[in-house]
Amino acid sequence: MNAAESRQLFNGKDTIGWEHVGPGTFVLEDGMLKTQGGMGLLYYKGEQFENQTVHVVFRTTGPRDNSGIYIRLPEPPTDPWYGVHNGYEVQIDAAGDEWHCTGAIYSLSKATARPQKPVGDWNTLDIQLDGLVTRVFVNGVKVNEYNQSLDVPARKQWYEPVRGPRAAKGYIGIQNHDGGSTIYFKEVSVTPGMTVNANPGFLTQHDRDFALSYYHSTRKQILDAVQGLTPAQWNWKAGPDRWSIAQIVEHITLAEQGLWGFVMAGMKTSTPPPAGGMSDEQLIAGITDRSKKATAPEMFVPKSQGKSGEELTAAFRRVRDAHIQTLLTTQDDFRGHAVNLGGQAASVYQGVLFIPGHTERHLQQLLEVKNSPGFPK
């Protein structure tokens, strides 16, 4: 989400602009909304939303916590069941099946992935209202795209929503489901206008944000991991055939330089990526899986001797920050061009994600060195 365009609906201080209907309530706790009891519905009464992205940040406190975000409510609800049968509920529930888990449009459109984080971790839920199409992203992963012109399963239970069309424009709300569920919400915001480019090949705001988040997070994790290391710690090896932390950081930097150039060369071809290829999630899972051994190409093998930790860190920062700057400003069609990644055709965008995935892989290696017996204290 573009922070410059987003608008907070919940200010962290009070619920001005919101109204609750039904049992239970939402309480304010440390600047967050906390569900309590239910089944109730807290809705934003100030306006209706159309062709916007609703951004929600939440965390659960138990494995079966249940909640949801209501969208497309054509009228102000007078009770929570109005939301069920007149709008859509984007489900929050790690324990539900594919039709009733986080990211599903409850019992109408199943989630295609389950990227919700463990209990206690913060999750992002982005709901794009695009005419009569609804797209749902959980932690940056697209898990649902529902067009209400499509067929849906027959209604089976009394608590499932009545089938039928919903409004393109409507109110939004948050569900407090039951007394046994406690979920915290620290952000509810909207982005005016659509964040999905009309040409799906171009870099959407979601793709840009996901890549920037991945580049920034792995950058920080590397810098945090090497903070305060002594020269002895930088250069210590667990064995003669093992890399030191200095060599690992040098390798990460060399690989990022080389991989970026290789990936960007894909922009010079007219070849599009294949339909039905690997997903972004599959690519990241593959590169970060250290159970699958790999040998670094000769050009990425660390060769320098005697560089200080400060020099190695500065080189990593310089390379990473240049790529972050490109991601901030590029208008290139990263989804519409192909690149060969390990013998498999992928989009240039996936090549861009491969780089912080490679960093994450070697972060694991770096931490293993620090935790090895004999590592200097």
Buried (B, 14 or more C-beta within 10 A) or exposed (E): BEEEBBEEBBEEEEBEEBBBBBBBBBEEEEEBBBBBBBBBBBBBEEEBBEBBBBBBBBBBEBEEBBBBBBBBBBEEBEEBBBBBEBBBBBBBBBEBEBBBBBBBBBBBBBBBBBBBBEEEEEBBBBBBBBEBBBBBBBBBBBBBBBEBEEEBEEEEEEEBBEBEEBBBBBBBBBBBBBEEBBBBBBBBBBBEEBBBBEEEBBBBBBBBBBBBBBBBEBBEBBBEBBEEBEEEBBBBBBEEEBBBBBBBBBBBBBBBBBBBEBBBEBBEEEEBBEEEBBBBBEBBEBBBEEEEEEEEEEEBBBEEEEBEBEEBBEBBBEBBEEBBEBBEEBEBBBBBBBBEBEEEBBBBBBBBBBBBBBBBBBBEBBEBBBEEEEBEE
